[in-house]
Amino acid sequence: MRRLNSLLRNPHFSAVLSVVYVLTRVSAIVGQPIGVFPDSPSYLRLSFTGDAERMWPVPAVFSALQTDGTRILANVAIGCVIWIFMAFTLAQQSRYPRSVFAVVLLLGLSPQVIRYDLALLSESLGISFAIFLVVSSIRIAKERTTPNLVMWIVAFVLCVMTRPTHLIIVAICVLVSTVVFVQSRGKRMVFATPALILILVWGYATVNNNRSVSNLNMYTVLMDQILRDDNQYNWFVQHGMPDIAGIRTIDGYDYAGTLPVELVDIIELSPDQAPPAIIRHGGSELATWVKDHGWSTYLRWVASHPSDAVQIITQRADFTLSPSNDDFLPLSAKTVIPRWIFGSWLIWCTLGCGAIGLLLLQPATRKTGKTLVLMSLATCAVFAASVTTSGIEHQRHSVTVAAIIRVLALCAIVSVMPKRFTRRPAESDGLPSQ
């Protein structure tokens, strides 16, 4: 305890711990095989308008680098900078800055977080960009300065443009900003509302111009969910989906590049992607329906069956937000940090909701509490969209939400803790000298 106390009181504690954090995170990937997957090449093709398969932030990083090794190092470097930045931000708000600093970096070394550093996918950078947005939002809620505003804008654009489901964050912000704008009779959010609408239109146009990923996701939802449920299958057939004989028994994937040309022309599948076998079996009739009516029909089903949609979301919550193992994606990051540090999402949510409630009760912290409430609602919406619009790899697609749940709860707990000591003048200080 004496050694620990001595370490905590060391004036260079934060710098030393930051170096240890970086070295630990780098050591977790040294000598380990890089995770290259069938859709990894799609993250090397950059387009700001939807001409490539992926939204632009991750390809902007990966395409600027020449080797897979440097791309993995970029995952690590960006992750280290943002986690350390969050540690400094939260530590500055607490009476126990060194303890808070250490807890944040410990959470940032969880195997559930750093294992994605080895993957040439969007998860590592997606987690980093989302955490950047959370921290910059906390900072701007406490102090609206020009640097904080610029930082928030950069973080916001990077986060919401990383994955299509993140555009829900923009939609929520547009709704809130519009309500505030109307209630203030045009006196507030004059700039923010049109800017958010422009970002939403840009994001929607980017996703709409790229049909290959959305078509593939629709097929995976068909394969994993709709074809396996009698009620859903019958409803979709009644509402226009072709009833292809024997398709409900088809499973697995074909090899990349083996689809007939007429199907490739319809669904515009990436040449690197292994296609679900139901694409070939469904033929042109099903492919045309998926392209033209798949998602609109699915949204009609969600709207008309809200209880079924909620059941799907709740059934997938535990194994996606607190996965018991990492078998769903083979990566070999080394870490000495145990999995239990990441904790149960239910425990984190309970602690976070309690802390946010206390923040809302205090006038001095109410703005921070409202900011955390808004980010929590956006996180819930992103999670619901992620697990209902993808039929496979739910754990992978939900990992950003899983990390943000812990981060939001930690931010709320730190914000409600006693703040730094401030010296009050003694009574004698205010008395005139005799």
C-alpha positions in Angstrom: 0.0 0.0 0.0 2.9 2.4 0.7 4.4 1.7 -2.7 1.0 2.2 -4.3 0.4 5.5 -2.4 3.9 6.6 -3.3 3.2 5.9 -7.0 -0.1 7.8 -7.0 1.6 10.8 -5.5 4.4 10.8 -8.0 4.2 14.1 -10.0 5.0 12.2 -13.2 2.3 9.6 -12.6 0.1 10.4 -15.6 3.1 10.5 -18.0 4.5 7.3 -16.7 1.1 5.5 -16.9 0.5 6.8 -20.4 3.8 5.3 -21.5 2.9 2.1 -19.8 -0.4 2.1 -21.6 1.1 2.6 -25.0 3.8 -0.1 -24.5 1.2 -2.5 -23.2 -1.2 -2.0 -26.1 1.7 -2.2 -28.6 3.0 -5.4 -27.0 -0.4 -7.0 -27.4 0.0 -7.0 -31.2 3.7 -7.6 -31.6 4.4 -10.9 -33.3 0.7 -11.7 -33.8 -0.9 -12.4 -37.2 -2.8 -9.6 -38.8 -6.5 -10.3 -39.2 -7.2 -10.1 -42.9 -10.8 -11.1 -43.8 -12.8 -11.4 -47.1 -14.1 -7.8 -46.7 -10.8 -6.3 -45.5 -9.9 -5.1 -49.1 -13.1 -3.0 -49.2 -11.6 -0.8 -46.4 -8.8 0.2 -48.8 -11.0 1.8 -51.4 -11.8 5.4 -50.5 -14.8 7.4 -51.7 -16.5 10.4 -50.1 -19.7 9.9 -52.1 -20.5 6.2 -51.9 -18.6 4.9 -54.9 -16.7 2.5 -52.7 -18.2 -0.2 -50.4 -17.4 1.6 -47.1 -18.0 5.0 -45.6 -14.9 7.1 -45.8 -13.2 7.6 -42.3 -11.7 4.1 -42.0 -10.6 3.9 -45.7 -9.2 7.4 -45.4 -6.8 6.1 -42.8 -6.0 2.7 -44.3 -5.7 3.9 -47.9 -3.1 6.5 -46.9 -0.8 3.8 -45.6 1.1 1.3 -47.8 1.3 -1.9 -45.7 -1.0 -3.9 -43.4 1.5 -3.5 -40.6 1.4 0.3 -40.7 -2.4 0.2 -40.8 -2.4 -1.9 -37.6 0.0 0.5 -36.0 -2.5 3.3 -37.0 -5.2 1.4 -35.1 -3.1 1.3 -32.0 -1.8 4.9 -32.3 -5.2 6.5 -32.7 -6.7 4.3 -30.0 -3.9 5.2 -27.5 -4.2 8.9 -28.2 -7.9 9.0 -27.7 -8.0 6.8 -24.6 -5.2 8.8 -23.0 -7.1 12.0 -23.9 -10.2 10.7 -22.2 -8.2 9.7 -19.1 -6.8 13.3 -18.9 -10.2 14.8 -19.4 -12.0 12.8 -16.7 -9.1 13.0 -14.3 -9.2 16.8 -14.4 -12.8 16.7 -13.2 -12.2 14.5 -10.1 -10.9 14.9 -6.6 -9.0 11.7 -7.3 -7.4 12.4 -10.6 -4.7 9.7 -10.5 -7.2 6.9 -9.6 -9.6 8.0 -12.4 -6.7 8.2 -14.9 -5.6 4.7 -14.0 -9.2 3.2 -14.2 -9.8 4.7 -17.6 -6.6 3.3 -19.1 -7.3 -0.1 -17.4 -10.7 -0.2 -19.1 -8.9 0.8 -22.4 -6.7 -2.3 -22.1 -9.6 -4.7 -21.9 -9.2 -7.6 -24.4 -12.7 -6.9 -25.7 -11.4 -3.5 -26.9 -7.7 -3.9 -28.0 -8.2 -7.3 -29.8 -9.6 -5.3 -32.8 -6.3 -3.5 -33.2 -5.1 -6.5 -35.2 -8.1 -6.5 -37.6 -8.2 -4.7 -40.9 -11.8 -3.9 -40.3 -13.6 -0.8 -39.0 -14.0 -1.8 -35.3 -10.8 -0.5 -33.8 -11.1 3.0 -35.4 -14.9 2.9 -34.9 -14.4 2.5 -31.1 -11.8 5.2 -31.1 -13.9 7.7 -33.1 -17.0 7.0 -30.9 -15.0 7.6 -27.7 -13.6 10.8 -29.2 -17.1 12.0 -29.7 -18.2 11.1 -26.1 -15.2 12.9 -24.6 -15.5 16.0 -26.8 -19.2 16.2 -26.0 -18.4 16.1 -22.2 -15.9 18.8 -22.7 -18.2 21.1 -24.7 -21.0 20.6 -22.2 -18.7 21.9 -19.4 -17.0 24.6 -21.4 -18.0 25.9 -24.8 -14.7 27.2 -26.2 -13.6 27.4 -29.8 -11.1 24.5 -29.5 -13.7 22.3 -27.8 -16.2 23.2 -30.5 -13.8 22.4 -33.4 -12.8 19.2 -31.6 -16.5 18.2 -31.3 -17.2 18.8 -35.0 -14.2 16.7 -36.1 -15.2 13.9 -33.7 -18.8 14.1 -34.7 -18.1 13.8 -38.4 -15.6 10.9 -38.0 -18.0 9.0 -35.7 -21.2 9.3 -37.6 -19.6 8.6 -41.0 -17.9 5.4 -39.9 -20.9 3.1 -40.2 -24.3 3.5 -41.7 -26.1 2.8 -38.4 -24.2 5.7 -36.8 -26.1 8.1 -39.0 -28.9 7.6 -36.4 -26.8 9.9 -34.2 -27.1 12.7 -36.7 -30.9 12.2 -37.0 -31.3 12.4 -33.2 -29.2 15.5 -33.1 -31.2 17.1 -36.0 -34.4 16.4 -34.1 -33.2 17.8 -30.8 -31.6 20.8 -32.6 -34.8 21.5 -34.5 -36.9 21.4 -31.4 -34.6 23.8 -29.6 -34.5 26.0 -32.7 -38.3 26.2 -32.8 -38.8 26.6 -29.1 -36.3 29.6 -29.1 -38.1 31.1 -32.1 -34.9 31.0 -34.2 -32.6 32.4 -31.6 -30.6 29.2 -30.9 -29.0 26.6 -33.0 -29.2 28.8 -36.1 -26.0 27.4 -37.5 -26.1 23.9 -36.0 -29.4 22.8 -37.4 -28.6 23.3 -41.1 -25.1 22.0 -40.6 -26.5 18.8 -39.1 -29.0 18.4 -41.9 -26.3 18.7 -44.5 -24.2 16.0 -42.7 -27.3 13.8 -42.6 -28.0 14.3 -46.3 -24.3 13.6 -47.1 -24.4 10.4 -45.1 -27.6 9.2 -46.5 -26.4 9.9 -50.1 -23.2 8.1 -49.4 -25.1 5.0 -48.1 -27.7 5.2 -50.8 -25.1 5.3 -53.6 -23.5 2.1 -52.3 -25.9 -0.7 -52.8 -23.4 -3.6 -52.5 -23.2 -3.6 -48.6 -26.9 -2.9 -48.0 -27.9 -5.7 -50.4 -25.5 -8.1 -48.7 -26.9 -7.2 -45.3 -30.4 -7.8 -46.5 -29.5 -11.2 -47.6 -27.9 -12.0 -44.2 -31.1 -10.9 -42.5 -33.0 -13.2 -44.8 -30.7 -16.1 -44.1 -30.4 -15.7 -40.4 -33.8 -14.4 -39.4 -36.6 -14.2 -41.9 -36.2 -17.6 -43.6 -35.9 -19.3 -40.2 -39.2 -18.0 -38.7 -42.5 -19.3 -40.2 -44.5 -16.1 -39.2 -41.9 -13.7 -40.6 -41.4 -15.7 -43.8 -45.2 -15.9 -44.5 -45.6 -12.2 -43.8 -42.8 -11.2 -46.2 -44.2 -13.5 -48.9 -47.6 -11.9 -48.5 -46.0 -8.5 -48.9 -44.2 -9.2 -52.2 -41.1 -11.4 -51.4 -40.7 -14.2 -54.0 -41.5 -17.7 -52.6 -38.5 -19.6 -53.9 -38.9 -23.4 -53.6 -36.4 -24.9 -51.2 -34.7 -21.7 -50.2 -35.4 -22.1 -46.5 -33.2 -25.1 -46.3 -30.2 -23.4 -48.0 -27.3 -22.4 -45.6 -23.7 -21.4 -45.8 -21.7 -19.4 -48.3 -20.3 -19.8 -51.8 -16.8 -18.8 -52.8 -16.0 -15.2 -53.8 -16.2 -14.6 -57.5 -18.4 -17.6 -58.3 -21.8 -15.9 -58.7 -23.4 -15.8 -62.2 -22.8 -12.5 -64.0 -26.5 -11.6 -64.1 -26.7 -11.8 -60.3 -23.6 -9.7 -59.8 -25.0 -7.0 -62.0 -28.2 -6.9 -59.9 -26.8 -6.9 -56.4 -23.5 -5.3 -57.1 -21.7 -7.5 -54.6 -18.0 -6.7 -53.8 -15.8 -9.1 -55.7 -13.9 -9.8 -52.4 -17.0 -10.9 -50.5 -18.1 -14.5 -50.2 -21.8 -14.5 -51.1 -24.4 -16.3 -49.0 -25.6 -19.4 -50.9 -29.2 -18.1 -50.9 -28.1 -15.5 -53.5 -27.4 -18.1 -56.1 -30.4 -20.2 -55.1 -32.8 -17.2 -55.1 -31.7 -16.2 -58.6 -32.6 -13.0 -60.4 -36.1 -12.9 -59.0 -35.1 -12.7 -55.4 -32.1 -10.5 -56.2 -34.3 -7.9 -57.9 -36.7 -7.9 -54.9 -33.8 -7.5 -52.4 -32.5 -4.5 -54.4 -35.7 -2.7 -55.0 -38.0 -3.6 -52.0 -35.9 -5.5 -49.4 -35.2 -2.8 -46.9 -38.5 -0.9 -47.4 -40.4 -4.2 -46.7 -38.3 -4.9 -43.7 -38.9 -1.5 -42.2 -42.7 -2.1 -42.7 -42.4 -5.3 -40.8 -40.5 -3.6 -37.9 -43.2 -0.9 -37.8 -46.0 -3.4 -37.8 -44.4 -5.8 -35.4 -42.7 -3.7 -32.8 -42.9 -6.3 -30.1 -41.2 -8.9 -32.3 -38.4 -6.3 -33.1 -37.9 -5.5 -29.4 -37.7 -9.3 -28.7 -35.0 -9.7 -31.3 -33.0 -6.8 -29.8 -33.3 -8.0 -26.2 -32.5 -11.6 -27.1 -29.2 -10.4 -28.7 -28.2 -8.0 -26.0 -26.4 -10.3 -23.6 -24.2 -12.2 -26.0 -23.3 -9.0 -28.0 -22.8 -6.5 -25.2 -21.1 -9.0 -22.8 -19.7 -11.7 -25.1 -18.5 -14.7 -23.2 -15.6 -15.4 -25.5 -14.0 -14.2 -28.8 -14.7 -17.2 -30.9 -16.8 -15.2 -33.3 -13.7 -13.5 -34.8 -10.3 -15.2 -34.8 -7.8 -12.6 -33.5 -4.7 -13.3 -31.4 -4.0 -10.1 -29.5 -2.0 -10.8 -26.3 -3.1 -9.1 -23.1 -2.6 -9.7 -19.4 -5.8 -7.9 -18.5 -8.6 -10.3 -17.6 -11.9 -10.2 -19.5 -13.9 -9.5 -16.3 -12.5 -5.9 -16.2 -14.9 -5.1 -19.1 -17.7 -6.2 -16.8 -21.4 -6.9 -17.4 -23.3 -4.4 -19.5 -26.2 -4.6 -17.1 -24.1 -3.5 -14.2 -22.5 -0.7 -16.1 -26.0 0.5 -17.3 -27.3 0.4 -13.7 -24.4 2.4 -12.3 -24.5 4.8 -15.2 -28.2 5.5 -15.0 -27.9 6.0 -11.2 -25.1 8.5 -11.7 -26.9 10.3 -14.5 -30.0 10.6 -12.3 -27.9 12.3 -9.6 -26.4 14.7 -12.2 -29.8 15.7 -13.4 -30.8 16.5 -9.8 -28.1 19.1 -9.3 -28.3 22.4 -11.2 -24.5 22.7 -11.6 -24.3 19.3 -13.3 -27.6 19.2 -15.1 -26.2 20.1 -18.5 -23.7 17.3 -18.3 -26.5 14.9 -17.3 -28.6 16.0 -20.3 -25.6 15.5 -22.6 -25.1 11.9 -21.2 -28.9 11.2 -21.6 -28.8 12.2 -25.2 -25.7 10.1 -25.9 -27.2 7.2 -24.1 -30.4 7.4 -26.2 -28.3 7.6 -29.4 -26.3 4.6 -28.2 -29.5 2.5 -27.7 -30.8 3.5 -31.1 -27.5 2.5 -32.8 -27.5 -0.8 -31.0 -31.1 -1.5 -32.1 -30.2 -0.7 -35.7 -27.0 -2.7 -35.6 -28.5 -6.0 -34.4 -31.7 -5.8 -36.6 -30.1 -4.8 -39.9 -27.3 -7.4 -39.9 -27.9 -11.1 -39.9 -24.4 -12.2 -38.9 -21.5 -11.2 -36.6 -23.7 -9.4 -34.2 -20.9 -9.3 -31.6 -18.6 -7.6 -34.0 -21.1 -5.1 -35.2 -22.1 -4.3 -31.6 -18.6 -3.9 -30.1 -18.6 -0.1 -30.5 -21.9 0.1 -28.5 -20.5 -2.3 -25.9 -17.5 -0.1 -25.4 -19.5 3.2 -25.3 -21.9 1.8 -22.7 -18.9 1.4 -20.3 -17.4 4.8 -21.3 -20.7 6.6 -20.8 -21.2 5.0 -17.4 -17.6 5.8 -16.4 -18.1 9.5 -17.5 -21.3 9.7 -15.4 -19.7 8.2 -12.3 -16.7 10.5 -12.5 -18.9 13.6 -13.2 -21.0 12.9 -10.1 -18.0 12.2 -7.8 -16.7 15.0 -5.5 -14.7 17.5 -7.5 -11.2 18.9 -6.8 -10.7 20.6 -3.5 -11.0 24.4 -3.7 -9.6 26.6 -0.9 -12.2 28.7 0.7 -10.9 31.9 2.4 -10.9 31.7 6.2 -13.1 34.0 8.1 -10.1 35.9 9.4 -9.1 36.6 5.7 -12.1 38.8 5.3 -11.7 40.7 8.6 -10.1 44.1 8.7 -6.8 44.2 10.6 -7.0 45.6 14.1 
